[in-house]
Amino acid sequence: MFIDETVIAGVITVGLMIAFLSGFAVFIWRDSQKQGKASRRP
């Protein structure tokens, strides 16, 4: 595969998307582990 600016930019973009989505998923998972201290709404 020929490595040029477009391929490098694509790999960086995909890596950043995966990092953001995995961080968001970890945040949701940790928030759901809390036993509803102040997150319950009437």
Backbone hydrogen bonds in HBPLUS format (Angstrom, degrees):
<---DONOR---> <-ACCEPTOR-->    atom                        ^
c    i                          cat <-CA-CA->   ^        H-A-AA   ^      H-
h    n   atom  resd res      DA  || num        DHA   H-A  angle D-A-AA Bond
n    s   type  num  typ     dist DA aas  dist angle  dist       angle   num
A0008-ILE N   A0004-ASP O   3.11 MM   4  6.35 167.7  2.12 158.4 162.0     1
A0009-ALA N   A0005-GLU O   2.87 MM   4  5.99 161.6  1.91 148.5 154.0     2
A0010-GLY N   A0006-THR O   2.91 MM   4  6.05 152.7  1.99 142.4 150.1     3
A0011-VAL N   A0007-VAL O   2.93 MM   4  6.16 160.7  1.97 151.7 156.3     4
A0012-ILE N   A0008-ILE O   2.97 MM   4  6.16 160.9  2.01 150.0 155.4     5
A0013-THR N   A0009-ALA O   2.89 MM   4  6.02 156.3  1.95 144.4 151.4     6
A0014-VAL N   A0010-GLY O   2.90 MM   4  6.11 165.1  1.93 152.5 156.0     7
A0015-GLY N   A0011-VAL O   2.92 MM   4  6.04 157.9  1.97 145.1 151.9     8
A0016-LEU N   A0012-ILE O   2.89 MM   4  6.10 157.3  1.95 149.4 155.1     9
A0017-MET N   A0013-THR O   2.93 MM   4  6.16 154.6  2.00 148.0 155.3    10
A0018-ILE N   A0014-VAL O   2.96 MM   4  6.18 161.1  2.00 150.9 155.5    11
A0019-ALA N   A0015-GLY O   2.94 MM   4  6.12 159.7  1.98 146.4 152.4    12
A0020-PHE N   A0016-LEU O   2.88 MM   4  6.03 160.3  1.92 147.3 152.6    13
A0021-LEU N   A0017-MET O   2.93 MM   4  6.07 169.4  1.94 152.1 155.3    14
A0022-SER N   A0018-ILE O   2.89 MM   4  5.93 158.4  1.93 147.9 154.3    15
A0023-GLY N   A0019-ALA O   2.96 MM   4  6.03 153.3  2.03 142.0 149.6    16
A0024-PHE N   A0020-PHE O   2.89 MM   4  6.10 153.3  1.96 147.4 155.1    17
A0025-ALA N   A0021-LEU O   2.90 MM   4  6.08 152.3  1.98 142.5 150.1    18
A0026-VAL N   A0022-SER O   2.94 MM   4  6.13 154.0  2.01 144.6 151.3    19
A0027-PHE N   A0023-GLY O   2.97 MM   4  6.17 153.9  2.04 142.6 149.9    20
A0028-ILE N   A0024-PHE O   3.00 MM   4  6.28 159.9  2.04 148.1 152.8    21
A0029-TRP N   A0025-ALA O   2.88 MM   4  6.05 158.8  1.93 146.7 153.2    22
A0030-ARG N   A0026-VAL O   2.86 MM   4  6.03 165.4  1.88 152.7 156.0    23
A0031-ASP N   A0027-PHE O   2.95 MM   4  6.05 154.2  2.02 145.2 152.9    24
A0032-SER N   A0028-ILE O   2.91 MM   4  6.07 146.0  2.03 144.5 153.4    25
A0033-GLN N   A0029-TRP O   3.15 MM   4  6.35 126.7  2.45 136.4 149.5    26
A0033-GLN N   A0030-ARG O   3.23 MM   3  5.12 138.0  2.42  92.3 103.9    27
